[in-house]
Amino acid sequence: MPEYRSALVTGGSRGIGAAIATRLAADGIRVALTYNASRTAADRVVEEITEAGGHALALHADSADADQIRAAADATGREYGKIDILVNNAGIGMGGPIEEMPIEHFDRTMAVNVRGPFAAAQAVLPHMPDHGRIINIGSVFADRTPFGTLSAYVTSKAAVAGLTRALARDLGGRGITVNNIQPGPISTDLTSADSHVRDVMTEATALRRFGTPEEIAGLVAYLAGPEASYITGATITADGGYAV
């Protein structure tokens, strides 16, 4: 078994996922990241990691497709010999009034945000040694629903919190920890589009600012490290006081 550690980060081509992949690589972990839409963005993250002296590869996988997720996990296992860390970051947020939302949008949200982490855990476990780490990226909206049109997204992220607890119980015998990070408002290209919504959400945080992807990545790095070996089944909110 290789002495180095390796990780699979789903949705690692942009935003929080890219920051997570970059931080883990900076900590000496060999990283595979999945992408669905943009190979160019994924290659850019890989290039930044390798130029900094790290190891990374990009793999195409739609997190709603269990076969693609399994193929990505198998490719990571072949490349690195094992997968010590799984970060379930891939997610979508399809909003709209419940009266108007197509049921296909609800199904797609659940497929990516809930079935995806479940399928990824299943796919990674044959490659994961004892005392591995599974880290889910949920949302503060699982606990707080500040405005409407979020029914599918909120439902999916509440399910992620439940899945985290269940997997922690299932895998504790192997020393594998499973935890859930619930970010609040985070500055990404997606959250910068609507300045009015951004201003309202900023005022709703105790710290009066959005968080950064790097702050979430730092929490992932902690949960992936030895100091967090006695933390499992936990949901940790990092929201600048948004849910206070």
N, C-alpha and C positions, 0 to 999 in steps of 0.2 A: 504493500500500500504506500503510495507516495507520501512524503512528509509534508509537502505543501498543502494548503487548503484551496478548495475551489468552490465556486458559487454559480448558480443559475439564477439570473434576474429576468423575470418576464416583463415585457414592456419597458425595455431598458434603453430605448433610442432617444428619449427626450424627457424633459422636465425632471420630476422626482426620480424616475427610473434611471436616467442617465447619470444623475448625481450619485445615486446608490452604487451603480456599477463603477463609476470613477473612484469613489471613496474606498470601496472594498479592494479595488486594484491597488490603490495607493497604500493600503495596509498589507500588501503582499499576497493577496488572494487572487487566484487565477479565475477569471470571470468569463462566463458565456451570457450573452444577453439576447433576448428575443425581440423581434419587431414584427409588425403586421403590415404597416402601410409604406414606410419609407426606408428602403435599403440605404439610401444616401445618408440619412440621419444616423442610422445604426453604424455605418462604416466610419462616420465622423467620430463617434464616441470611441470606437475601437482604435482609430488612429491616435486620438488624444491619449488613450491609455498606453498604447505601445510606445509612443514617443516619450512618455514619462518613465519608460522602463518596465511597464507592467505587461501582463499577458491577458488577451481578450479575443473573443470571436463572436461574430453576429450570426444568429440563426433565425430564419423565417418561421414564424408560428403564430397562427391565430389562436388566441387563448380560448375561443369558443369551440375549437376543434380538438377533441381529446387525442386523436391520432397525430396531429401536428405537434401537440405538446409532448406526447410520448417520444416522437422522433427527435425533438430538440433535447429532451433529457437523455436519450440514448446517445446522441451525438456528443453531448457534453461529457457523459461517462466514458465514452471511447477516447475523447481528446485528453481528458485530465485524469482518467483512472478512477475517479470517484466524484461525488458531489456532496460536499460537507454542508453547504448552505443553499437553501431555496428561498428566494424573495419573490413572493407573489404580488407584483406591483401592477401588472396590466389591468386596466379598468376603463370603463366608459361611463358617461353620464347622459342618458337620453331623457330629457325632460319634456314636460307638457302637461296640460290639464288632463285629469283622468278621463273626462268625457270625450276627449279627442285623441288620446294616445293610442296608436295602433297596438294591438296585442303583440305584434311582431317586435315592437320596440321593447316591450317588457321582457319578452323571451330573450332577445339579444342581450339586454342588460344582465339578466340573470345568468345567461350562458357564459359571458365573459367574466363577470364579477364574482360569481359563486361557483358555478361548475368548473370554471377555469382553475381556480386554486385547488379544488378537490382533485381534478384530473392531474394537475401538476404534482401534487403530493404523492398520488398513486404512482406516477411515472418516475419520480425521483427516488422513492424509497428503496428500490432494488440497488441503486447506486450509492446510497447514503450510509456511511458507517455509523456505528453507535455514537451517541453524543453529538449528533448533527443539530442543525438549526433550521427551523421553518419560520419565516417571518412574513406575515400578511400585512398588506397596506390597505386599511379600511378607510373610514372617514368619520369625522366628528358628527356628521349628519346622521349617523346611526343612533346617536343619543339626543341630538337636537335638530329640530326641523324648523328653521327660522322663517321660511316662506314656502309657498306652494309650488306645485309643478314638479316635485321631486319624488313622487311615490315609488317609481321603479328603482331609482338610485338608492333611496333611503332603505327600502326593503332589502336590496342586495347587500348593502354594507352592514345592516343589522345581522343578516345571515352569516356574513364573514366572521363577525364576533362570536357567534354561536359555533361555527365550524372550528374556530381557533380553540375554543374550550374542549370540544369533542376530540379533536386530533391530539391535543395535549394529553388527554386521558388515555387515548389509544396508544400513543407512542412513548409514554413516560417510562415504560419498562426497558426501553432501549436507551434511555438517557437523552432522547431527542426532545428538545424544547420547541414549543410552538407558541408564538406570541403575535399580537395584533397591534399595529400602530395606527392611530386615528388622527391623521393630520387635519388641522383646521384650514383657514385661508392661506394658501401658499402661492408665491409669485411664480407663475409660469407663463408661457406664451398664450395658454388658454385663458388664464384669469386676467390677463392684461387688456382684453378686448373691450370690455364694458366698463368705462371709468366710473359711471354712476354706481353700479353694483359694487365695484371695488371700494368706493368711498364709504358706502353703507356698511360693508363688511368690516372695513378697517375700524370704523367707529364702534362696532360691536365687540371688538377684541379689547381685553384689558390692557394690552401693551400698545394699542393703537397703531398696529402695523401688521402687514402680512409676514408670514414666515418665508424662509428660503428653502429650496430643495436640499441644499447642503445641510441645513439643520435636521431635516428628516433623515438624510443619509448618515449623519452622525449618530442618531439614535439606532438606526439599523446596525451600524458598525458595533455599537455597544452590545446590542442583543446577540450579535454574531460572535462576540468575544467571550473569553473565559470568565470575566467578571459577572456575566449574566447567566451562569450555568444553573442557578437555582431559581430562575424566573421562568415559569411556563404557565400557559393558559391565561396569560394576562393581556388586558387591553390597556395600552398606554396612549393617552391623548396628548398631542403636541399641537396646541391651537392658539397659543398666545392669550389664553383666557377667554376664548370665544364662547365656551360652554359654561362659563362661571355663572 
